Amino acid sequence: MVAQQSANWDQTQAFQKMETILQANPDIKGVIAGNDTMAVGAAAALKAAKRSDVIVVGFDGSDDASTASRMAASRRRCSSRS
């Protein structure tokens, strides 16, 4: 892991954090986001930086993530019931 930043579950903050991470770590290979909203923000920053080589993974299985072309995967969180 080269960096860990909180984007407060916000797409705009994730975009800004990803820009900062890219500047400090230009050789980054992948991003794991805590939810799809942040993953979409990170993916948008990568697209703006013309970094098609970086894999982005999010969680939630949201429709926005499903249509985001940079997303490598999105997983739905499952809860167990007793």
Backbone torsions as a table, in degrees:
resi	resn	phi	psi	omega
1	MET	NA	130.3	179.0
2	VAL	-101.4	-20.2	-179.5
3	ALA	-161.0	153.1	173.7
4	GLN	-142.1	121.6	-177.9
5	GLN	-133.2	147.9	174.3
6	SER	-97.7	130.1	176.7
7	ALA	-112.9	12.4	174.9
8	ASN	53.0	36.6	177.1
9	TRP	62.9	24.0	-173.1
10	ASP	-115.4	132.9	-177.4
11	GLN	-65.6	-43.5	-178.9
12	THR	-65.5	-43.0	177.8
13	GLN	-64.2	-37.9	178.6
14	ALA	-64.1	-39.8	176.5
15	PHE	-58.9	-48.6	-178.1
16	GLN	-65.2	-42.0	179.0
17	LYS	-64.2	-39.5	-179.6
18	MET	-65.2	-39.3	176.2
19	GLU	-58.9	-44.3	179.9
20	THR	-65.5	-43.7	179.1
21	ILE	-61.9	-41.6	178.9
22	LEU	-62.4	-39.1	179.3
23	GLN	-64.8	-40.4	-178.3
24	ALA	-81.9	-23.9	-174.9
25	ASN	-136.5	71.0	-175.1
26	PRO	-64.8	-15.4	-179.1
27	ASP	-95.7	15.9	-178.6
28	ILE	-57.3	141.8	-177.2
29	LYS	-109.4	-25.8	-176.7
30	GLY	-159.5	162.4	179.7
31	VAL	-133.5	131.8	172.2
32	ILE	-115.7	117.7	-178.9
33	ALA	-105.2	150.0	-177.7
34	GLY	-71.1	-19.7	174.0
35	ASN	-153.7	169.5	-176.7
36	ASP	-67.2	-32.7	179.7
37	THR	-60.0	-45.4	178.5
38	MET	-70.4	-34.9	178.0
39	ALA	-63.4	-40.5	178.5
40	VAL	-64.7	-40.2	176.6
41	GLY	-62.7	-44.5	178.1
42	ALA	-63.6	-41.8	179.4
43	ALA	-62.8	-37.6	178.6
44	ALA	-65.5	-39.3	177.5
45	ALA	-65.7	-39.5	177.9
46	LEU	-65.4	-40.0	177.7
47	LYS	-63.4	-43.1	178.8
48	ALA	-62.6	-31.4	179.2
49	ALA	-88.1	3.3	-178.7
50	LYS	57.3	44.6	179.6
51	ARG	-110.5	75.8	-179.4
52	SER	-77.7	-4.7	-177.4
53	ASP	-88.8	-6.2	-176.6
54	VAL	-95.4	128.5	-180.0
55	ILE	-86.3	136.2	178.7
56	VAL	-121.0	130.8	178.9
57	VAL	-126.6	135.8	177.0
58	GLY	-130.1	179.5	179.3
59	PHE	-128.3	149.0	173.9
60	ASP	125.5	-30.4	-177.8
61	GLY	68.5	35.1	-176.9
62	SER	-74.0	157.7	178.0
63	ASP	-62.4	-38.6	178.8
64	ASP	-59.2	-42.2	180.0
65	ALA	-69.3	-35.1	180.0
66	SER	-62.8	-31.7	-178.2
67	THR	-94.8	-9.0	179.0
68	ALA	-76.3	119.2	-173.3
69	SER	-68.6	-20.3	-177.5
70	ARG	-84.6	-14.1	-175.1
71	MET	-73.3	124.9	176.9
72	ALA	-79.7	-34.7	-178.5
73	ALA	-163.3	153.8	171.8
74	SER	-141.2	130.4	-177.2
75	ARG	-115.2	138.2	174.0
76	ARG	-79.7	139.7	175.1
77	ARG	-79.9	136.0	180.0
78	CYS	-111.8	142.6	174.2
79	SER	-116.3	145.0	179.5
80	SER	-93.5	144.2	178.3
81	ARG	-112.3	141.9	-179.8
82	SER	-86.6	NA	NA
